[in-house]
């Protein structure tokens, strides 16, 4: 019994160690920085360009079979945050998403990748749009390495359901946070 527990602990530790090399970055947004207005939503009182940033990742766990990418506003005044972007079924050999890959009906997403519905109600990137005068919100960009080839959810699945499936199948994740606010 003791040997089994030790073996499980060592396997878990080696997996975490390997996953610790998993990194996510953007050539357009530096971690901890303030995002440009080009990433702001265009609607709901916001007037940005609603462009998704280019993202790059490396060091995914060895057994990765697909990826998912999300952007989440932890500070949205909803009680549950706000899902701005959910992309699933990104092939395992992919290491980046092009700038504006999150456009509605995108033609630049990797083959097989699917955008799921966000809290804006559309299956596309929905940029930052915090309430005017609110403190700058934290936007968390995350890439998940998944142990399955495909997350099978309905096209109209909520971000919460898709997030559940992502977390249930995650081998590791890499994130960075940026901020955005709108003056009154």
C-alpha positions in Angstrom: 0.0 0.0 0.0 2.8 2.4 1.0 4.6 1.6 -2.3 1.5 2.3 -4.3 1.0 5.7 -2.7 4.6 6.6 -3.2 4.4 5.6 -6.9 1.3 7.6 -7.4 2.9 10.6 -5.6 6.0 10.4 -7.8 4.0 10.1 -11.0 1.9 13.1 -10.0 5.0 15.1 -9.1 6.7 14.3 -12.4 3.6 15.3 -14.3 3.4 18.6 -12.4 7.1 19.2 -13.0 6.7 18.6 -16.7 3.5 20.7 -16.8 5.4 23.5 -15.0 7.3 24.0 -18.3 4.0 24.7 -20.1 4.0 28.4 -21.1 1.5 30.8 -22.8 2.4 34.1 -24.2 1.2 36.8 -26.7 3.3 39.0 -28.9 0.6 41.6 -28.4 -0.2 41.5 -24.7 2.4 41.2 -22.0 1.5 39.5 -18.7 0.3 42.1 -16.1 0.0 44.8 -18.7 -3.0 46.8 -19.8 -4.6 45.6 -23.0 -5.0 47.9 -26.0 -8.4 49.2 -27.1 -8.2 47.0 -30.1 -9.0 44.1 -27.8 -12.1 45.9 -26.5 -15.6 44.6 -27.4 -17.6 46.6 -29.9 -21.1 46.7 -28.3 -22.6 46.9 -24.8 -21.4 50.5 -24.7 -17.9 49.6 -25.7 -16.3 50.8 -29.0 -13.2 48.7 -29.6 -12.1 46.7 -32.6 -13.1 43.4 -30.9 -9.8 41.7 -32.1 -8.5 38.5 -30.4 -4.8 38.6 -29.7 -2.2 36.3 -31.2 -1.3 33.5 -28.7 1.7 31.1 -28.5 2.4 28.2 -26.2 5.2 25.7 -25.6 6.1 22.9 -23.2 2.8 21.1 -23.3 2.6 17.8 -21.4 3.8 14.8 -23.4 0.5 13.0 -23.7 -1.5 16.1 -25.0 -4.0 15.1 -27.6 -5.7 18.5 -28.1 -5.8 22.0 -26.7 -8.5 24.5 -25.5 -8.1 28.2 -25.1 -10.2 30.5 -22.9 -10.3 34.2 -21.9 -12.2 34.9 -18.6 -12.9 38.0 -16.7 -12.8 37.1 -13.0 -14.0 40.6 -12.0 -17.2 40.9 -14.0 -20.1 42.0 -11.7 -22.1 38.8 -12.4 -21.3 36.6 -9.4 -19.7 34.1 -11.7 -17.3 36.1 -13.9 -17.6 36.4 -17.7 -16.4 34.1 -20.5 -15.0 36.1 -23.4 -13.5 33.3 -25.5 -13.8 29.5 -25.6 -12.0 27.6 -28.3 -11.8 23.8 -28.2 -10.6 20.9 -30.3 -7.4 22.6 -31.2 -5.1 19.9 -32.7 -2.2 18.7 -30.5 0.4 19.8 -33.1 -0.8 23.4 -32.8 1.4 25.9 -30.8 -0.3 29.2 -31.7 -3.4 31.1 -32.7 -3.1 33.9 -35.2 -4.2 37.5 -34.4 -8.0 37.8 -34.8 -8.5 34.0 -35.0 -11.5 34.6 -32.7 -13.5 36.5 -35.4 -17.0 35.3 -36.0 -16.8 32.5 -38.7 -13.0 32.6 -38.4 -11.0 31.1 -41.3 -7.7 31.3 -39.4 -8.4 28.8 -36.6 -6.6 25.5 -37.0 -8.5 22.8 -38.9 -11.0 21.1 -36.5 -10.9 23.9 -33.8 -14.3 25.1 -32.7 -15.3 28.3 -31.0 -18.0 27.8 -28.4 -20.6 30.2 -27.1 -19.3 33.0 -24.8 -21.3 35.0 -22.3 -22.0 37.5 -25.1 -24.1 34.7 -26.6 -22.0 34.1 -29.7 -19.4 31.5 -30.7 -16.5 34.0 -31.2 -14.1 36.3 -29.4 -15.9 38.9 -27.3 -13.4 41.5 -26.2 -13.0 43.3 -22.8 -15.9 45.6 -21.8 -15.8 46.3 -18.1 -18.3 48.9 -16.8 -17.2 52.5 -17.2 -15.5 53.8 -14.1 -15.0 50.3 -12.6 -11.5 49.4 -11.5 -9.6 47.7 -14.3 -10.7 44.1 -14.6 -8.3 41.0 -14.8 -8.6 39.0 -18.0 -7.1 35.5 -17.7 -5.9 33.9 -20.9 -5.4 30.1 -20.5 -4.4 27.3 -22.8 -5.3 23.8 -21.6 -3.5 20.6 -22.7 -6.2 17.9 -22.9 -6.0 14.1 -22.7 -8.7 13.7 -25.4 -8.8 14.5 -29.1 -12.2 16.2 -29.0 -14.5 17.7 -26.5 -18.0 16.7 -27.7 -20.5 19.4 -26.6 -23.5 20.8 -28.4 -22.9 23.9 -30.6 -25.0 26.0 -28.2 -23.3 24.6 -25.0 -22.7 27.2 -22.4 -19.2 28.3 -21.5 -19.8 26.7 -18.1 -20.5 23.3 -19.6 -17.6 23.5 -22.0 -15.4 24.6 -19.1 -16.5 21.6 -17.1 -15.4 19.3 -19.9 -12.1 21.1 -20.3 -11.3 20.8 -16.6 -12.4 17.2 -16.5 -9.9 16.3 -19.3 -7.0 18.7 -18.6 -3.4 17.4 -18.3 -2.0 20.8 -17.6 -2.6 24.5 -18.2 -0.7 27.7 -18.8 -2.1 31.2 -18.2 -1.3 34.9 -18.1 -3.4 37.8 -16.9 -3.8 41.3 -18.4 -6.0 44.2 -17.3 -8.4 46.5 -18.9 -10.6 49.4 -17.6 -12.7 52.2 -19.1 -12.6 55.6 -17.5 -15.9 57.3 -16.6 
